[in-house]
């Protein structure tokens, strides 16, 4: 038997075994096959008429001329537990490879152990910066299986809350991206304005984040008294301050040096990688599910799909800044056109009785108890529902076997898909560019390591 006290330093094979991430590992150039090397530098993007030629990859460069280092998974600019393995020639990036899996929470499998009633509190924690939109997508998938009609007022409340959540998410991005390029002022501004929205969420749903507000059949509670004034103040304040952000950043020389022309991606490359959201729209592709595959009442409101031209860091910044203004525009229309009526379906199969009746009626108490302990049964079938989250297409695939829990649940997290673009965006850039690339991709690791 081998000596269990042998030091690791005397066993160099243990050094690689203990840190290996398997297929995710970025190996030294000398032991990396040309085909794998091609994939790592972005040649996995198969464009029509352009195959991969291994001879195009520089395999002659010696390993002693380059250095492989880790950025993350504990790094403030990786926006979560994301590890990027980077091969550097001086300070310029030859190869980059995202390594994921440090945050696994098993949310999809957990979702299969929770009833359809309970599942909303699970999905809302995947993309914790846009919880309302996660809840919405999950509820819409269930409603499709149930063939359940949602009251018109609930539809417009959902749309308004989703757009407020989109604004809040983009404000966090403006704040953190500002910090990544050295603007502490933008960090303060972004969180200052987001606070207005979170305060309204707390007033409406009782919580600032992970609201469990959007539920199958409608929403958990009606809008509070005075909500019109609250939302109007939010819209007026944030719309005015977007022009302050514009003045602070857009023409600032240091900001422009870090953003303009840095890490471009073409529309063909973006489509080949299946990226969505601002990352895709920055290339000039006007793909926004609110317009191309309308849901809720998006086909009844006026707004523009913001697109860029060059697909660089600056275009991704400009798209998000202007999307804040477009979301404000949608929210204003929701305030003006909010219909009266029920805020949730009156179908007793999915909706609990009014709270006042629980203390008066034994039947109402039993109904409430059964709904929140056993849940409701959903007809057997499968469905895919997709909405436009602040990061792109958020999809929810549900399979029901007729029981009270999903037989299978899978979420298409846009952050997971968009991470594929990182090797392509970083290649040839400097180490400082790596920071802005991660920032402008805007990954939320909660929906990557589901």
C-alpha atoms as one frame of an Amber mdcrd trajectory, in Angstrom:
protein
   0.000   0.000   0.000   1.090   3.540  -0.668   2.168   5.665   2.244  -0.841
   7.845   3.198   1.520  10.431   4.700   3.301  11.137   1.404   3.452  14.856
   0.727   1.576  16.238  -2.272   4.722  18.033  -3.393   6.363  14.617  -3.923
   3.439  13.516  -6.142   3.145  15.993  -9.032   0.339  13.877 -10.519  -1.806
  14.759  -7.514  -1.387  18.436  -8.266  -3.220  18.101 -11.590  -5.740  15.566
 -10.325  -6.847  17.731  -7.427  -7.476  20.821  -9.552  -8.744  19.205 -12.740
 -12.127  20.325 -14.065 -12.181  17.619 -16.708 -13.380  18.807 -20.108 -13.675
  22.334 -18.766  -9.960  22.571 -17.940  -7.782  24.838 -20.052  -4.757  22.617
 -20.728  -1.253  23.668 -21.634  -0.852  24.357 -25.344   1.679  21.537 -25.828
  -0.792  18.835 -24.742  -3.930  20.344 -26.286  -5.010  18.736 -29.596  -5.388
  21.213 -32.494  -9.136  20.562 -32.738  -9.621  21.311 -29.040  -7.384  24.359
 -29.369  -9.632  25.546 -32.164 -12.701  25.204 -30.001 -11.076  27.147 -27.190
 -10.276  30.098 -29.426 -13.812  30.312 -30.712 -13.694  28.157 -33.834 -16.604
  26.154 -32.447 -18.784  28.842 -34.030 -19.793  27.170 -37.275 -20.852  29.783
 -39.778 -22.322  28.781 -43.095 -19.572  28.180 -45.600 -16.824  28.417 -42.968
 -15.503  25.164 -41.581 -12.768  24.767 -38.988  -9.252  24.252 -40.320  -6.853
  23.085 -37.564  -3.957  24.552 -39.528  -5.352  28.011 -38.788  -4.551  27.593
 -35.093  -1.146  28.601 -33.757   0.162  25.358 -32.270   3.833  26.227 -32.673
   3.865  28.780 -29.873   5.825  27.342 -26.936   4.302  27.100 -23.476   7.236
  28.940 -21.957   6.145  32.005 -23.953   2.666  32.049 -22.419   1.067  31.809
 -19.010  -2.207  30.220 -17.931  -3.875  31.836 -14.947  -7.221  31.726 -13.203
  -9.547  34.664 -12.845 -12.051  33.715 -10.173 -14.113  31.949  -9.003 -13.702
  34.409  -6.113 -13.080  37.666  -7.939 -15.143  40.859  -7.608 -15.321  41.374
 -11.369 -16.626  37.918 -12.240 -20.055  38.951 -10.905 -20.460  35.684  -9.026
 -18.654  32.373  -8.699 -17.410  32.230 -12.277 -13.914  30.980 -13.076 -12.213
  32.064 -16.281  -9.020  30.260 -17.275  -6.944  32.591 -19.413  -3.802  32.010
 -21.486  -1.784  35.204 -21.687   1.017  36.349 -23.954   2.241  39.300 -21.947
  -0.995  41.035 -21.024  -2.883  39.941 -24.131  -5.332  37.057 -24.107  -4.712
  34.133 -26.457  -7.366  31.815 -25.074 -10.116  32.044 -22.475 -12.368  29.351
 -21.115 -15.266  29.776 -18.676 -15.376  27.115 -15.958 -18.695  26.792 -14.175
 -20.170  24.584 -11.494 -19.169  26.286  -8.248 -22.697  27.352  -7.281 -24.767
  24.240  -7.964 -27.994  24.363  -5.992 -29.949  21.771  -7.956 -32.885  24.123
  -8.446 -34.351  22.175 -11.365 -34.371  18.907  -9.408 -35.641  20.764  -6.350
 -38.454  22.107  -8.525 -39.524  18.533  -9.245 -39.945  17.911  -5.504 -42.052
  21.023  -4.923 -45.703  21.374  -5.831 -46.751  23.752  -8.585 -47.926  26.112
  -5.836 -44.541  26.074  -4.096 -42.361  26.219  -7.216 -42.486  29.996  -7.571
 -40.250  30.502  -4.522 -37.670  28.232  -6.164 -37.353  29.717  -9.659 -37.270
  33.282  -8.356 -33.834  32.576  -6.849 -32.186  31.585 -10.121 -31.886  35.085
 -11.534 -32.124  36.989  -8.284 -31.913  40.349 -10.078 -35.125  39.713 -12.032
 -37.249  37.573  -9.707 -40.603  38.830 -11.019 -39.771  37.737 -14.563 -38.680
  34.284 -13.348 -41.948  33.889 -11.449 -43.875  35.074 -14.494 -42.309  32.513
 -16.818 -42.962  29.647 -14.420 -46.580  30.720 -13.842 -47.203  31.099 -17.595
 -45.951  27.549 -18.224 -48.354  26.176 -15.606 -51.233  28.229 -17.006 -50.608
  26.797 -20.463 -50.868  23.265 -19.078 -54.027  24.179 -17.172 -55.467  26.172
 -20.083 -56.169  28.803 -17.450 -57.271  32.306 -18.410 -55.732  35.149 -16.421
 -57.848  38.267 -15.686 -56.944  41.330 -17.705 -55.965  43.385 -14.667 -53.546
  40.662 -13.563 -51.982  40.668 -17.047 -51.277  44.403 -16.891 -50.035  44.234
 -13.295 -47.633  41.480 -14.345 -46.391  43.556 -17.260 -45.853  46.662 -15.142
 -44.029  44.755 -12.406 -41.885  42.939 -14.996 -40.795  46.215 -16.585 -40.033
  47.772 -13.201 -37.942  44.680 -12.486 -36.155  45.049 -15.857 -35.296  48.646
 -14.959 -33.987  47.557 -11.538 -31.841  44.828 -13.129 -30.365  47.174 -15.725
 -29.660  49.724 -12.979 -27.588  47.112 -11.137 -25.765  46.447 -14.391 -25.126
  50.182 -14.911 -23.814  50.375 -11.349 -21.516  47.340 -11.457 -20.277  48.030
 -14.987 -19.477  51.570 -13.882 -17.470  50.201 -10.969 -15.667  47.736 -13.260
 -14.387  50.596 -15.429 -13.610  52.827 -12.464 -16.741  54.930 -12.001 -17.668
  54.735  -8.312 -20.187  57.522  -8.925 -22.212  55.300 -11.270 -22.170  52.575
  -8.619 -23.789  54.949  -6.145 -26.272  56.319  -8.707 -27.414  52.881  -9.897
 -28.200  51.519  -6.463 -29.779  54.801  -5.406 -32.391  54.621  -8.177 -32.927
  50.888  -7.767 -33.919  51.540  -4.177 -37.042  53.379  -5.388 -38.226  50.240
  -7.198 -37.390  47.859  -4.361 -39.317  50.063  -1.931 -42.359  49.843  -4.214
 -41.958  46.053  -4.470 -41.917  45.852  -0.671 -45.036  47.988  -0.460 -46.813
  45.808  -3.029 -45.649  42.276  -2.224 -44.148  42.571   1.251 -40.615  41.737
   0.055 -37.887  43.606  -1.807 -36.456  40.592  -3.645 -37.676  37.036  -4.339
 -41.208  38.308  -4.064 -43.328  35.203  -4.820 -45.758  37.763  -6.231 -46.649
  36.322  -9.646 -48.587  33.098  -9.110 -50.538  30.736 -11.366 -53.796  32.505
 -12.178 -52.663  36.055 -11.454 -50.738  37.831  -8.709 -50.645  37.404  -4.944
 -52.197  40.781  -4.058 -53.699  43.810  -5.732 -51.708  47.001  -6.113 -51.579
  49.121  -2.929 -53.418  52.401  -2.408 -51.638  55.284  -4.102 -49.693  53.027
  -6.442 -50.261  55.354  -9.407 -48.414  58.200  -7.663 -45.619  55.894  -6.499
 -44.999  54.483  -9.972 -45.215  57.918 -11.622 -42.533  59.242  -9.252 -40.332
  56.234 -10.065 -40.738  56.810 -13.821 -40.131  60.564 -13.625 -37.063  60.179
 -11.422 -35.366  57.355 -13.310 -36.065  58.770 -16.773 -34.535  62.111 -15.778
 -31.510  60.459 -14.218 -30.745  58.306 -17.250 -29.650  61.562 -18.872 -27.319
  62.121 -15.919 -25.835  58.676 -16.553 -25.489  59.603 -20.221 -23.653  62.793
 -19.312 -21.465  61.008 -16.759 -20.346  58.084 -18.920 -21.068  58.299 -22.635
 -18.546  60.983 -23.526 -16.067  60.291 -20.734 -12.651  59.589 -22.372 -11.583
  56.781 -20.025 -14.977  55.082 -20.301 -14.887  55.281 -24.095 -11.355  53.850
 -24.229 -12.541  50.846 -22.227 -15.751  50.338 -24.216 -15.689  51.631 -27.814
 -14.472  49.015 -30.280 -13.598  46.568 -27.506 -14.721  42.921 -27.722 -16.944
  43.133 -30.813 -19.094  40.234 -31.966 -20.876  39.958 -35.292 -24.543  39.133
 -35.749 -23.604  35.855 -37.466 -21.393  34.806 -34.558 -24.021  35.780 -31.994
 -26.735  33.796 -33.796 -24.439  30.793 -34.189 -23.846  30.817 -30.431 -27.599
  31.240 -29.684 -26.972  34.260 -27.493 -29.962  36.498 -26.808 -30.847  39.715
 -25.028 -28.755  42.910 -25.164 -25.740  40.834 -26.228 -27.547  39.816 -29.435
 -29.332  43.121 -30.002 -26.020  44.990 -29.777 -25.072  43.340 -33.101 -28.099
  44.833 -34.867 -30.464  41.857 -34.593 -33.856  43.143 -33.390 -34.831  39.964
 -31.520 -36.923  40.714 -28.464 -39.593  38.215 -27.397 -41.848  41.047 -26.251
 -42.089  42.087 -29.904 -41.289  38.960 -31.928 -43.371  36.511 -29.830 -45.650
  38.787 -27.780 -47.007  37.637 -24.436 -49.010  39.431 -21.726 -50.183  42.676
 -23.392 -46.926  43.695 -25.065 -48.642  43.788 -28.438 -50.926  46.538 -27.075
 -48.218  48.976 -25.913 -45.790  51.148 -27.843 -42.056  50.661 -27.364 -38.949
  50.378 -29.506 -36.563  47.414 -29.682 -33.130  48.954 -29.106 -30.324  47.613
 -31.307 -26.650  48.437 -31.796 -24.380  48.324 -34.806 -20.931  46.994 -33.927
 -21.660  44.528 -31.134 -18.906  45.965 -28.939 -18.867  46.818 -25.240 -20.157
  50.307 -25.920 -23.140  49.060 -27.922 -24.060  46.695 -25.088 -23.927  49.652
 -22.688 -26.012  51.862 -24.990 -28.637  49.144 -25.521 -29.165  48.677 -21.790
 -29.255  52.398 -21.056 -31.921  52.973 -23.686 -33.867  49.876 -22.655 -34.330
  51.519 -19.257 -36.042  54.430 -21.025 -38.206  52.096 -23.099 -39.260  50.186
 -19.987 -40.210  53.490 -18.349 -42.301  54.170 -21.443 -44.115  50.830 -21.069
 -44.695  51.358 -17.345 -46.278  54.763 -18.001 -48.718  53.127 -20.421 -49.534
  50.491 -17.781 -50.379  53.265 -15.309 -52.624  55.012 -17.843 -54.395  51.879
 -19.094 -54.554  49.656 -16.002 -57.977  47.957 -16.170 -60.261  47.343 -13.208
 -61.350  43.892 -12.105 -59.866  40.833 -10.437 -56.138  40.583  -9.816 -56.275
  36.779  -9.884 -58.399  34.008 -11.362 -61.464  33.009  -9.408 -61.022  29.353
 -10.352 -61.056  27.624  -6.930 -58.780  24.916  -8.292 -55.775  27.258  -8.246
 -56.889  30.225  -6.138 -57.246  30.150  -2.354 -60.388  31.574  -0.741 -60.353
  35.180   0.517 -58.481  35.422   3.807 -61.535  36.877   5.582 -63.543  33.702
   4.864 -60.985  31.375   6.433 -62.050  32.353   9.936 -65.721  32.073   9.077
 -66.030  28.893   7.022 -64.689  25.413   7.702 -64.900  24.659   3.962 -62.760
  27.700   3.194 -60.210  26.641   5.822 -59.994  23.117   4.369 -59.731  24.525
   0.837 -56.868  26.819   1.889 -55.091  24.015   3.775 -55.350  21.530   0.907
 -54.167  24.044  -1.681 -51.002  24.993   0.192 -50.094  21.528   1.461 -51.096
  19.195  -1.368 -51.320  21.743  -4.183 -53.418  21.411  -7.321 -53.131  18.717
  -9.980 -52.078  19.723 -13.488 -53.175  17.741 -16.561 -50.523  15.507 -18.088
 -48.555  17.117 -20.882 -45.484  19.162 -21.665 -45.006  22.833 -22.426 -42.295
  25.388 -23.133 -42.817  28.981 -22.118 -40.379  31.809 -22.885 -40.170  35.453
 -21.848 -37.657  38.254 -22.395 -35.577  38.641 -19.252 -33.019  41.463 -18.853
 -30.389  38.976 -20.045 -32.248  37.362 -22.949 -34.605  34.478 -23.607 -35.642
  32.861 -20.347 -37.364  29.568 -21.062 -39.182  27.098 -18.832 -39.849  23.534
 -19.979 -42.355  21.695 -17.819 -43.598  18.122 -18.026 -46.621  17.065 -15.960
 -47.705  13.503 -15.302 -51.045  14.610 -13.927 -49.842  15.067 -10.371 -49.339
  18.077  -8.131 -45.593  18.332  -8.885 -43.684  18.747 -12.158 -42.449  15.428
 -13.523 -39.615  17.335 -15.208 -38.522  20.950 -15.100 -35.768  22.531 -17.135
 -34.941  26.213 -17.354 -33.166  27.840 -20.290 -31.083  30.414 -18.470 -29.864
  33.129 -20.863 -26.752  33.685 -18.728 -25.721  30.051 -19.272 -26.029  30.324
 -23.040 -24.476  33.791 -23.264 -21.330  32.606 -21.440 -20.402  30.737 -24.636
 -19.489  34.082 -26.160 -16.758  34.846 -23.630 -13.859  32.991 -25.398 -14.754
  34.751 -28.651 -15.085  38.177 -27.039 -11.886  37.947 -24.990  -9.578  36.561
 -27.655  -6.951  39.119 -28.671  -7.931  41.612 -25.996  -5.938  42.775 -23.008
  -6.311  41.553 -19.461  -8.145  44.744 -18.547 -10.599  44.052 -21.387 -11.508
  40.740 -19.716 -13.118  42.695 -16.885 -15.391  44.681 -19.198 -16.246  41.616
 -21.296 -17.580  39.720 -18.274 -19.461  42.830 -17.188 -21.123  43.516 -20.542
 -22.179  39.872 -20.936 -23.957  40.394 -17.579 -24.075  36.777 -16.340 -26.056
  35.855 -13.235 -24.474  32.698 -11.901 -27.623  31.588 -10.102 -29.213  30.723
 -13.458 -25.974  29.236 -14.831 -25.414  26.639 -12.102 -29.022  25.592 -11.728
